[in-house]
Amino acid sequence: MSENSEHRRVVQLPADVALHARPAGLLVRAAAALPAVVVLNANGKTAKASSILQVLALGAEGGSSVEVVTSGAGASDALDTIAGLLETLADSTV
């Protein structure tokens, strides 16, 4: 698959973890370390995963669906990394 292709996956946040400051911070740090562009879609809003303010503005509550979209170099690996992080946020924030 081309490095310029877009990869998408919808994940569900753990029921007890919203994207508030601590989990959003973990997500933003992980996304910023990746070479791919990572975008999140939730509640009809779009956010760059590398921007804490945009991620917080999504208002994603526990149990809600978040679409992860990656593009650029390493997009497939970035999708696995960010989707996996979102699905397991409870493990690192409780």
C-alpha positions as CSV (number, residue, x, y, z in Angstrom):
1,M,0.0,0.0,0.0
2,S,1.3,3.5,-0.8
3,E,2.8,5.6,2.0
4,N,0.4,8.4,1.0
5,S,-2.7,6.3,1.5
6,E,-5.1,7.1,4.3
7,H,-5.9,4.5,6.9
8,R,-9.0,4.5,9.1
9,R,-10.4,2.6,12.1
10,V,-13.3,3.3,14.4
11,V,-12.5,2.4,18.1
12,Q,-14.6,2.6,21.2
13,L,-13.2,4.4,24.3
14,P,-13.3,2.3,27.5
15,A,-16.6,3.0,29.2
16,D,-15.0,4.6,32.2
17,V,-12.5,6.8,30.4
18,A,-13.3,10.1,28.7
19,L,-10.7,12.0,26.7
20,H,-10.0,14.5,29.5
21,A,-6.6,16.0,30.4
22,R,-4.6,13.0,31.4
23,P,-5.6,10.5,28.8
24,A,-5.6,13.2,26.1
25,G,-2.1,14.1,27.1
26,L,-1.0,10.5,26.7
27,L,-2.6,10.4,23.3
28,V,-1.1,13.7,22.2
29,R,2.4,12.6,23.3
30,A,2.1,9.3,21.4
31,A,0.8,11.0,18.2
32,A,3.5,13.7,18.3
33,A,6.2,11.0,18.3
34,L,4.9,9.4,15.1
35,P,5.9,10.4,11.6
36,A,2.4,10.0,10.3
37,V,-0.4,12.6,10.4
38,V,-3.0,11.5,12.9
39,V,-6.6,12.9,12.9
40,L,-9.4,12.0,15.2
41,N,-13.2,12.3,14.5
42,A,-15.8,12.2,17.2
43,N,-19.1,13.8,18.0
44,G,-19.1,15.5,14.5
45,K,-15.8,17.2,15.2
46,T,-12.3,16.7,13.9
47,A,-9.0,17.1,15.8
48,K,-5.3,16.8,15.0
49,A,-4.2,14.2,17.5
50,S,-1.0,16.2,18.2
51,S,-3.0,19.1,19.6
52,I,-4.2,18.8,23.2
53,L,-6.7,21.6,22.8
54,Q,-8.3,20.1,19.7
55,V,-8.4,16.6,21.3
56,L,-10.1,18.0,24.4
57,A,-12.6,19.9,22.2
58,L,-13.8,16.6,20.8
59,G,-15.7,16.1,24.0
60,A,-15.3,12.3,23.7
61,E,-16.9,10.6,26.7
62,G,-16.2,7.1,27.9
63,G,-17.8,4.5,25.7
64,S,-18.0,6.8,22.7
65,S,-16.7,6.0,19.2
66,V,-13.7,7.7,17.8
67,E,-12.5,7.4,14.3
68,V,-8.7,7.4,13.9
69,V,-7.4,8.5,10.5
70,T,-3.7,8.3,9.6
71,S,-1.8,9.3,6.5
72,G,1.8,9.8,5.4
73,A,4.9,7.9,6.4
74,G,4.2,5.0,8.7
75,A,0.4,5.5,8.6
76,S,-0.4,1.8,9.0
77,D,1.8,1.5,12.1
78,A,0.5,4.8,13.5
79,L,-3.1,3.6,13.1
80,D,-2.3,0.5,15.1
81,T,-0.5,2.5,17.8
82,I,-3.1,5.2,18.3
83,A,-6.1,2.9,18.0
84,G,-4.6,0.5,20.5
85,L,-3.8,3.3,22.9
86,L,-7.4,4.6,22.7
87,E,-8.9,1.2,23.3
88,T,-6.7,0.6,26.4
89,L,-6.6,4.1,28.0
90,A,-8.1,2.7,31.2
91,D,-5.0,0.6,31.8
92,S,-2.8,3.7,32.0
93,T,-5.1,6.2,33.6
94,V,-6.7,4.4,36.5
